Amino acid sequence: MNNSLYLKRYVETHPDNKMAWYLLGKEYEQAGEQGKANYCYNKAEGVYEAFELSQVPSDIWKNYEQRLLEMEKDKERKRKRTRRLLAALVLLLLVFLPPAQAPGSATGNVAEVLFPPHEPASANALNKEKPDSRKEPLYTAVASGQGKDSAGPLSSLLQHPQQLPNWSVALGMKRSGKWLLWSRDMERLYGLHRNDQGAIAIQPYEGAAEECDCEPADSSRLKRSAGQWADLQVETAVLQEAAKQYKARHGRLPKSLDELTQPFPSNWLSGRSKAMEQMFETLMRQQSQGTGGQGQPGQPGNSLEEPGYWGTSPDGDPFFEQPLQVIIDRKRHRLAVVSGGILLRNYAVGLGGAKTPLGDFHINDKVVNPNGTTKGPYGTRGMQLSDTLYAIHGTLDVDSIGANESEGCIRMLTEDVEELFDLVPMGTVVKIREGVLPEDLWTPKERFKLKHTQGQTNPGKVYHWLD
């Protein structure tokens, strides 16, 4: 790494050091990059004049530069040592420790790790079937690692080893810019098995092969249940958001799923699913206890053996902790459904350029066939933004998707707006921004769909959105 890179890193963390800006400018000037040098000299202000227009000996600034470089190089050496130690720890866990066969896992590289204060456990103890051992693991999702030189997701999973369930599987979310991508087809990264003595067997799967530089085990038999878990977390997030918005309006949580699935205008949800019916009571009980979705130990209804299981921990905690939101990117003509930094969907939309206002809104009305017919200019679904004339709706003009041809509304393809109608409850926050979403579209092969409630049209009103 040359001096200019070290100096650049230094001024990024010390932008008020005018001498450092001057030294970086000298490096750029010597490299023939006069434009960058002039920018740095402007940042250096009086220091530039003092050294360039006076007879200050050059060895003074050269000595100062040497001290800055040594400081930054020392920081870089410490960062590299830390990364190497983390990577070495993971490799030791995955490769060099004695293998143990974990219950329910395929034969392959398995590392056994003991976390204090427990005594060492034998492979036989780790293999011993427990009366409550499950046919399927508890799943969680983490950011996929960045290759074998990175500690990847495993280090974060092992920060609290005693909180791990007896058998869990980590799924990997890929990245798109700053966003993590949610999918029912996430890679299986690791299987982690823990016994009563605290010994953890770590089984790398195909998705972790690049990180551990090892022979992964076959996890194909987990693909179906992992996909079901991912789908259930989306249904849970939708139900949670609907209950939260209902409480904001009525001051209490809904007493039944029926209160969320009324005809228009009380159609907080467009419909229901079997999973929502099974999880409703447990979810409302947790929210009424003020746990924010965090379950209480010993609560019933959280076992994978029971048809109502839906959590990502033994206590039935939902995976998505942040509320659902709709984000519209006016620059890239995209509309996304997100939870925190996780992107669930990313659709192409038609907009109106500057006619589509930036700002924060919420879904005020959810209407099926807002024109009273499936062939109207607003398509088969409409979602009004606050008390405005702007709406998210379908369109017959498919060529306007990706263009600025509307009068300010957000136009969507039929299959996209119908899925969005089911995904986002009434009251969901909608943010219109510039340049915040990725270009790549992100939609599943099988769309999210609820069993619709009857009566979601509004024959008593003729909508005059801006289209």
C-alpha positions as CSV (number, residue, x, y, z in Angstrom):
1,M,0.0,0.0,0.0
2,N,1.6,3.4,-1.0
3,N,1.8,6.5,1.1
4,S,-1.1,8.2,-0.5
5,L,-3.5,5.4,0.5
6,Y,-2.3,5.6,4.2
7,L,-2.6,9.4,4.2
8,K,-6.1,9.2,2.6
9,R,-7.2,6.8,5.3
10,Y,-5.7,9.1,7.9
11,V,-7.5,12.3,6.7
12,E,-10.8,10.3,6.5
13,T,-10.6,9.7,10.3
14,H,-8.9,13.1,11.1
15,P,-10.5,15.6,8.6
16,D,-9.4,18.6,10.7
17,N,-5.7,17.9,10.4
18,K,-4.7,20.4,7.8
19,M,-1.1,19.2,7.8
20,A,-2.3,15.8,6.8
21,W,-4.3,17.3,3.9
22,Y,-1.2,19.2,2.8
23,L,0.9,16.0,2.8
24,L,-1.7,14.1,0.9
25,G,-1.7,16.9,-1.7
26,K,2.0,16.6,-2.1
27,E,1.7,12.8,-2.8
28,Y,-1.0,13.4,-5.4
29,E,1.1,16.2,-7.0
30,Q,4.1,13.9,-7.3
31,A,1.9,11.3,-8.9
32,G,0.7,13.8,-11.5
33,E,-2.8,14.1,-10.2
34,Q,-3.0,17.8,-9.9
35,G,-6.8,18.1,-9.6
36,K,-6.7,15.9,-6.4
37,A,-3.7,17.8,-5.2
38,N,-5.5,21.1,-5.5
39,Y,-8.5,19.8,-3.6
40,C,-6.2,18.7,-0.7
41,Y,-4.4,22.0,-0.8
42,N,-7.7,23.8,-0.4
43,K,-8.4,21.7,2.6
44,A,-5.0,22.5,4.0
45,E,-5.8,26.2,4.0
46,G,-3.0,28.2,5.8
47,V,-0.7,25.2,6.1
48,Y,-0.3,25.2,2.3
49,E,0.7,28.9,2.2
50,A,3.1,28.5,5.1
51,F,5.0,25.7,3.5
52,E,4.8,26.7,-0.2
53,L,5.3,30.4,0.1
54,S,7.9,30.5,2.8
55,Q,11.3,29.0,3.2
56,V,10.4,26.2,5.7
57,P,12.9,23.3,5.3
58,S,11.3,20.3,3.5
59,D,12.7,17.9,6.1
60,I,10.3,19.3,8.6
61,W,7.2,18.2,6.8
62,K,8.8,15.0,5.7
63,N,9.5,14.0,9.3
64,Y,5.9,14.9,10.1
65,E,4.7,12.8,7.2
66,Q,6.8,9.8,8.4
67,R,5.2,10.0,11.9
68,L,1.7,10.0,10.4
69,L,2.5,7.1,8.1
70,E,3.9,5.1,11.0
71,M,0.7,5.8,13.1
72,E,-1.6,4.6,10.3
73,K,0.5,1.6,9.3
74,D,0.5,0.5,13.0
75,K,-3.3,0.7,13.0
76,E,-3.4,-1.3,9.8
77,R,-1.2,-4.0,11.3
78,K,-3.5,-4.2,14.3
79,R,-6.5,-4.6,12.0
80,K,-4.9,-7.4,10.1
81,R,-3.9,-9.2,13.2
82,T,-7.5,-9.0,14.5
83,R,-8.8,-10.3,11.2
84,R,-6.3,-13.1,11.1
85,L,-7.1,-14.2,14.7
86,L,-10.8,-14.3,13.9
87,A,-10.2,-16.3,10.7
88,A,-7.9,-18.6,12.6
89,L,-10.4,-19.2,15.3
90,V,-13.1,-20.2,12.8
91,L,-10.7,-22.5,10.9
92,L,-9.7,-24.1,14.2
93,L,-13.4,-24.7,15.0
94,L,-14.2,-26.1,11.6
95,V,-11.1,-28.0,10.6
96,F,-8.5,-28.8,13.2
97,L,-10.5,-29.9,16.2
98,P,-11.5,-33.6,16.6
99,P,-14.6,-34.5,14.6
100,A,-17.9,-35.5,16.3
101,Q,-21.0,-36.7,14.7
102,A,-24.0,-34.5,15.7
103,P,-27.5,-35.8,15.9
104,G,-29.4,-35.6,12.7
105,S,-26.4,-34.3,10.7
106,A,-24.7,-35.8,7.6
107,T,-21.2,-37.2,7.8
108,G,-18.6,-34.5,7.0
109,N,-16.4,-32.0,8.7
110,V,-17.8,-31.4,12.2
111,A,-15.9,-29.5,14.9
112,E,-16.7,-30.0,18.5
113,V,-16.2,-26.9,20.7
114,L,-16.7,-26.6,24.5
115,F,-17.7,-23.4,26.1
116,P,-16.9,-22.9,29.9
117,P,-17.8,-23.5,32.6
118,H,-18.9,-26.9,31.5
119,E,-16.7,-30.0,31.5
120,P,-15.5,-31.6,28.3
121,A,-18.1,-33.7,26.6
122,S,-17.4,-36.9,24.7
123,A,-18.5,-37.6,21.2
124,N,-20.9,-40.2,22.5
125,A,-22.4,-37.6,24.8
126,L,-22.8,-35.2,21.9
127,N,-24.4,-37.9,19.8
128,K,-26.9,-39.0,22.4
129,E,-30.4,-38.4,21.3
130,K,-32.5,-36.2,23.7
131,P,-36.1,-36.9,24.5
132,D,-36.9,-33.4,23.1
133,S,-34.7,-33.7,20.0
134,R,-36.5,-32.3,17.0
135,K,-36.8,-33.6,13.5
136,E,-36.1,-30.2,12.0
137,P,-33.8,-27.5,13.4
138,L,-34.5,-24.0,14.6
139,Y,-33.5,-21.6,11.8
140,T,-32.0,-18.2,11.8
141,A,-30.6,-16.0,9.0
142,V,-27.3,-14.1,9.0
143,A,-25.3,-12.1,6.4
144,S,-23.3,-14.4,4.2
145,G,-19.6,-14.2,4.8
146,Q,-17.0,-12.6,2.5
147,G,-14.8,-15.6,1.8
148,K,-12.4,-17.8,3.7
149,D,-10.3,-14.8,5.0
150,S,-13.3,-13.5,6.9
151,A,-14.7,-14.8,10.2
152,G,-18.1,-14.7,8.4
153,P,-21.3,-15.3,10.2
154,L,-20.1,-18.1,12.5
155,S,-18.3,-15.7,14.9
156,S,-21.5,-13.8,15.5
157,L,-23.5,-17.0,16.2
158,L,-20.9,-18.1,18.8
159,Q,-20.9,-14.9,20.8
160,H,-23.7,-16.3,23.0
161,P,-23.2,-20.1,22.8
162,Q,-25.4,-21.0,25.8
163,Q,-28.4,-19.3,24.1
164,L,-28.2,-21.6,21.1
165,P,-30.9,-24.3,20.9
166,N,-30.0,-28.0,20.7
167,W,-30.0,-27.9,17.0
168,S,-30.0,-24.8,14.8
169,V,-29.2,-24.0,11.2
170,A,-27.8,-20.6,10.0
171,L,-29.1,-19.5,6.6
172,G,-27.1,-16.9,4.5
173,M,-28.6,-13.7,3.2
174,K,-26.8,-12.3,0.2
175,R,-26.1,-8.6,-0.2
176,S,-27.2,-6.0,-2.7
177,G,-25.4,-2.8,-1.8
178,K,-26.3,-2.0,1.8
179,W,-29.3,-4.3,1.8
180,L,-29.6,-8.0,2.8
181,L,-31.8,-10.0,0.5
182,W,-34.5,-12.2,2.0
183,S,-35.5,-15.4,0.1
184,R,-37.0,-18.8,0.7
185,D,-33.9,-20.2,-1.1
186,M,-31.2,-18.9,1.2
187,E,-28.1,-21.0,1.3
188,R,-27.6,-23.3,4.3
189,L,-24.3,-22.2,6.0
190,Y,-23.9,-24.1,9.3
191,G,-25.6,-26.5,11.5
192,L,-24.9,-26.1,15.2
193,H,-25.7,-28.8,17.7
194,R,-25.3,-28.3,21.5
195,N,-25.6,-30.9,24.3
196,D,-26.2,-30.4,28.1
197,Q,-22.5,-30.2,28.8
198,G,-22.1,-27.1,26.5
199,A,-20.3,-28.9,23.7
200,I,-21.2,-27.6,20.3
201,A,-20.7,-29.5,17.1
202,I,-20.4,-27.2,14.0
203,Q,-21.4,-28.7,10.7
204,P,-20.5,-26.6,7.6
205,Y,-22.9,-26.9,4.7
206,E,-22.5,-26.0,1.0
207,G,-23.1,-22.3,1.6
208,A,-20.0,-22.1,3.9
209,A,-17.6,-24.0,1.7
210,E,-15.8,-20.8,0.6
211,E,-15.5,-19.6,4.1
212,C,-14.1,-22.7,5.8
213,D,-12.1,-24.1,2.9
214,C,-13.5,-27.6,3.8
215,E,-15.6,-30.4,2.4
216,P,-19.2,-29.4,3.2
217,A,-22.0,-31.8,4.2
218,D,-25.1,-32.2,2.1
219,S,-28.0,-30.1,3.4
220,S,-30.4,-30.7,0.5
221,R,-32.9,-32.4,2.8
222,L,-33.2,-29.2,4.8
223,K,-34.1,-27.1,1.8
224,R,-37.8,-27.6,2.1
225,S,-38.1,-26.8,5.8
226,A,-35.7,-23.9,5.5
227,G,-38.0,-22.4,2.7
228,Q,-41.1,-23.0,4.9
229,W,-39.4,-21.2,7.8
230,A,-38.5,-18.2,5.6
231,D,-42.0,-18.0,4.3
232,L,-43.4,-18.2,7.8
233,Q,-41.2,-15.3,9.0
234,V,-42.7,-13.1,6.2
235,E,-46.3,-14.1,7.3
236,T,-45.4,-13.3,10.9
237,A,-44.0,-9.9,9.9
238,V,-47.2,-9.1,8.0
239,L,-49.4,-10.1,10.9
240,Q,-47.3,-8.2,13.4
241,E,-47.4,-5.0,11.3
242,A,-51.2,-5.3,11.0
243,A,-51.6,-5.8,14.7
244,K,-49.4,-2.8,15.5
245,Q,-51.3,-0.5,13.1
246,Y,-54.6,-1.7,14.5
247,K,-53.4,-0.9,18.0
248,A,-52.3,2.6,16.9
249,R,-55.8,3.3,15.7
250,H,-57.9,1.6,18.4
251,G,-55.7,1.7,21.4
252,R,-55.7,-2.1,21.9
253,L,-54.5,-5.2,20.1
254,P,-57.0,-7.1,18.0
255,K,-58.9,-9.8,19.9
256,S,-59.2,-12.1,16.9
257,L,-57.8,-12.4,13.4
258,D,-61.3,-11.5,12.2
259,E,-60.8,-8.0,13.4
260,L,-58.0,-7.5,11.0
261,T,-59.7,-9.1,8.0
262,Q,-63.0,-7.2,7.8
263,P,-64.4,-5.8,4.5
264,F,-63.4,-2.3,3.4
265,P,-62.6,0.1,5.0
266,S,-61.5,-2.2,8.0
267,N,-59.4,-4.5,5.8
268,W,-56.1,-4.1,7.8
269,L,-55.1,-7.3,6.1
270,S,-56.4,-8.3,2.7
271,G,-56.9,-11.9,3.9
272,R,-55.5,-14.7,6.0
273,S,-53.4,-17.8,5.9
274,K,-53.5,-21.0,8.0
275,A,-50.2,-20.1,9.6
276,M,-51.6,-16.7,10.7
277,E,-54.5,-18.5,12.3
278,Q,-52.2,-20.8,14.2
279,M,-49.8,-18.1,15.4
280,F,-52.3,-15.4,16.2
281,E,-52.9,-16.1,19.9
282,T,-49.2,-16.6,20.7
283,L,-48.2,-13.5,18.9
284,M,-50.8,-11.3,20.6
285,R,-50.0,-12.8,24.0
286,Q,-46.3,-11.8,23.6
287,Q,-47.2,-8.3,22.3
288,S,-49.6,-7.8,25.2
289,Q,-46.9,-8.7,27.7
290,G,-44.8,-5.9,26.2
291,T,-42.0,-8.2,25.1
292,G,-41.8,-6.7,21.7
293,G,-42.1,-10.2,20.1
294,Q,-39.7,-11.7,22.7
295,G,-41.2,-14.9,24.0
296,Q,-41.3,-16.1,27.6
297,P,-39.5,-19.3,28.5
298,G,-41.8,-22.2,28.9
299,Q,-44.7,-20.8,26.8
300,P,-46.6,-23.4,24.9
301,G,-47.1,-23.6,21.2
302,N,-43.4,-23.1,20.2
303,S,-42.3,-26.6,19.5
304,L,-41.5,-27.7,15.9
305,E,-43.5,-30.8,16.6
306,E,-46.6,-28.7,16.8
307,P,-48.3,-27.4,13.6
308,G,-48.4,-23.8,15.0
309,Y,-44.6,-23.5,15.3
310,W,-43.4,-20.3,13.7
311,G,-40.4,-18.8,15.6
312,T,-36.7,-18.5,15.2
313,S,-35.8,-19.5,18.8
314,P,-37.1,-22.0,21.4
315,D,-39.3,-19.1,22.8
316,G,-40.9,-18.5,19.5
317,D,-39.4,-15.1,18.8
318,P,-40.2,-13.9,15.3
319,F,-37.1,-13.2,13.1
320,F,-38.1,-9.7,11.9
321,E,-37.7,-7.2,14.7
322,Q,-38.1,-4.0,12.7
323,P,-41.5,-2.9,11.3
324,L,-42.4,-3.5,7.6
325,Q,-42.0,-0.4,5.5
326,V,-42.5,0.5,1.8
327,I,-39.6,2.5,0.2
328,I,-40.0,4.1,-3.2
329,D,-36.8,5.2,-5.1
330,R,-37.7,8.0,-7.4
331,K,-34.4,8.0,-9.1
332,R,-34.3,4.2,-9.9
333,H,-38.0,3.6,-10.4
334,R,-38.1,1.0,-7.7
335,L,-40.5,0.1,-4.8
336,A,-39.3,-2.2,-2.0
337,V,-40.8,-3.8,1.0
338,V,-38.2,-3.8,3.8
339,S,-37.7,-4.6,7.5
340,G,-34.7,-2.6,8.8
341,G,-31.8,-3.4,6.5
342,I,-33.5,-6.5,5.0
343,L,-35.1,-6.2,1.6
344,L,-38.0,-8.6,1.1
345,R,-39.1,-7.4,-2.4
346,N,-37.9,-4.9,-5.0
347,Y,-40.3,-4.1,-7.8
348,A,-40.1,-1.9,-10.9
349,V,-42.6,1.0,-10.9
350,G,-43.7,3.9,-13.0
351,L,-43.6,7.4,-11.5
352,G,-44.1,11.0,-12.4
353,G,-40.6,12.4,-11.9
354,A,-40.8,15.5,-9.8
355,K,-44.6,15.2,-9.7
356,T,-44.1,12.2,-7.3
357,P,-43.4,14.0,-4.0
358,L,-40.5,13.0,-1.7
359,G,-41.6,12.5,1.9
360,D,-43.2,10.1,4.4
361,F,-46.7,8.8,4.0
362,H,-48.8,5.8,5.2
363,I,-51.3,3.5,3.5
364,N,-54.7,5.1,4.1
365,D,-57.0,3.0,2.0
366,K,-56.6,-0.5,0.5
367,V,-59.1,-1.1,-2.3
368,V,-59.7,-4.0,-4.7
369,N,-60.7,-2.8,-8.2
370,P,-60.7,1.0,-7.3
371,N,-62.4,1.8,-10.6
372,G,-65.1,-0.7,-10.0
373,T,-63.7,-3.0,-12.7
374,T,-60.5,-4.9,-13.4
375,K,-59.9,-2.9,-16.6
376,G,-59.8,0.6,-15.2
377,P,-56.8,2.9,-15.3
378,Y,-55.9,2.1,-11.7
379,G,-55.8,-1.6,-12.3
380,T,-57.0,-4.3,-9.9
381,R,-55.5,-2.8,-6.6
382,G,-55.1,0.6,-5.1
383,M,-53.4,1.8,-1.9
384,Q,-53.9,5.5,-1.2
385,L,-51.0,7.4,0.4
386,S,-52.2,9.3,3.5
387,D,-55.0,11.9,2.8
388,T,-53.6,12.8,-0.6
389,L,-54.4,12.2,-4.3
390,Y,-51.4,10.0,-4.6
391,A,-51.7,6.2,-4.6
392,I,-49.9,3.0,-5.4
393,H,-52.0,1.2,-8.0
394,G,-52.0,-1.1,-11.0
395,T,-51.9,0.1,-14.6
396,L,-52.9,-1.0,-18.1
397,D,-50.0,1.0,-19.5
398,V,-47.3,-1.5,-18.9
399,D,-44.8,0.5,-21.0
400,S,-44.9,3.3,-18.4
401,I,-43.2,1.0,-15.8
402,G,-39.7,2.3,-15.4
403,A,-40.6,5.7,-16.9
404,N,-41.9,9.1,-15.7
405,E,-45.3,9.2,-17.3
406,S,-47.7,9.4,-14.3
407,E,-49.2,12.5,-12.8
408,G,-47.5,11.6,-9.5
409,C,-48.9,8.2,-8.6
410,I,-46.9,5.0,-8.4
411,R,-47.8,2.5,-11.1
412,M,-47.1,-1.2,-10.8
413,L,-47.5,-4.3,-12.9
414,T,-50.6,-6.4,-12.0
415,E,-48.8,-9.3,-10.4
416,D,-46.6,-6.9,-8.4
417,V,-49.4,-4.7,-7.1
418,E,-51.5,-7.7,-6.1
419,E,-48.7,-9.2,-4.1
420,L,-47.9,-5.9,-2.5
421,F,-51.6,-5.5,-1.6
422,D,-51.3,-8.8,0.4
423,L,-47.9,-8.0,1.9
424,V,-48.4,-4.5,3.4
425,P,-51.3,-3.9,5.9
426,M,-53.2,-0.7,6.1
427,G,-51.2,2.0,8.0
428,T,-47.8,0.8,6.8
429,V,-45.3,3.6,6.4
430,V,-44.3,4.6,2.9
431,K,-41.1,6.6,2.3
432,I,-40.3,8.2,-1.1
433,R,-36.6,8.9,-1.5
434,E,-33.9,9.3,-4.1
435,G,-31.2,6.7,-4.9
436,V,-31.6,4.4,-1.9
437,L,-32.6,1.1,-3.5
438,P,-30.7,-1.4,-5.7
439,E,-31.3,-1.6,-9.4
440,D,-31.8,-5.4,-9.4
441,L,-35.4,-6.6,-9.1
442,W,-36.1,-9.0,-6.2
443,T,-39.3,-11.0,-6.4
444,P,-40.0,-14.7,-5.7
445,K,-41.1,-17.3,-8.2
446,E,-44.1,-18.1,-6.0
447,R,-45.8,-14.8,-4.9
448,F,-47.0,-14.1,-1.4
449,K,-50.8,-14.6,-1.4
450,L,-53.4,-14.6,1.3
451,K,-56.9,-16.0,1.1
452,H,-58.9,-12.9,0.5
453,T,-61.7,-11.4,2.5
454,Q,-64.9,-10.6,0.6
455,G,-66.0,-7.0,0.2
456,Q,-62.8,-5.1,-0.3
457,T,-64.2,-3.0,-3.1
458,N,-65.6,0.5,-2.4
459,P,-68.7,1.0,-4.6
460,G,-69.6,4.1,-2.6
461,K,-66.6,6.2,-3.9
462,V,-65.2,7.1,-7.3
463,Y,-61.5,7.6,-6.9
464,H,-59.8,10.5,-8.6
465,W,-56.1,9.8,-7.9
466,L,-53.6,11.7,-10.0
467,D,-52.8,8.5,-12.0
